Amino acid sequence: VVIVTGASSGIGFEIAKTIASKGAKLIIACRSETQGRATQSQINGHSEYINLDLRSFASIENFSKSVKLKLFRLNSKKGFTFSTVAFSNDPE
């Protein structure tokens, strides 16, 4: 599984397209659902759009939970473990 941020345009799009063409399971991570879904349809590979706005801790946490669940389902019989990550809205 490969996660590409910024996959909706530019070099991120080209990287995502190349990775998908090699047969890898690709997660397209971007904040615009419209652009993410359009990218997914353009790539035509083993790709999936998941919303990720790196400006938002809540979005990052939701993205992490979604990806963790998908990876757990893919690897449930291979003994993978995942650590817990906590986010804070308080600046340090």
MOFEN-V160545 format. One record per pair of residues at least 6 apart in sequence whose C-alpha atoms are under 7 Angstrom apart, sorted by the first residue. I is the first residue (numbers start at 0). J is the second residue. If there is no record, write none. Layout:
I,J
I,J
This chain:
0,23
0,24
0,25
1,23
1,24
1,25
1,26
2,25
2,26
2,27
2,28
3,11
3,15
3,26
3,27
3,28
4,11
4,27
4,28
4,29
5,11
5,28
5,29
6,12
6,15
6,27
6,28
6,29
7,34
7,35
7,38
16,42
19,25
19,44
19,45
19,46
20,44
22,45
23,45
24,45
24,46
25,45
25,46
25,47
26,46
26,47
26,48
26,49
27,35
27,46
27,47
27,48
27,49
28,48
28,49
28,50
28,51
29,35
29,50
29,51
29,52
30,50
30,51
30,52
32,50
35,48
36,48
39,46
39,47
39,48
49,62
50,62
51,58
51,59
51,62
52,58
52,59
53,59
56,86
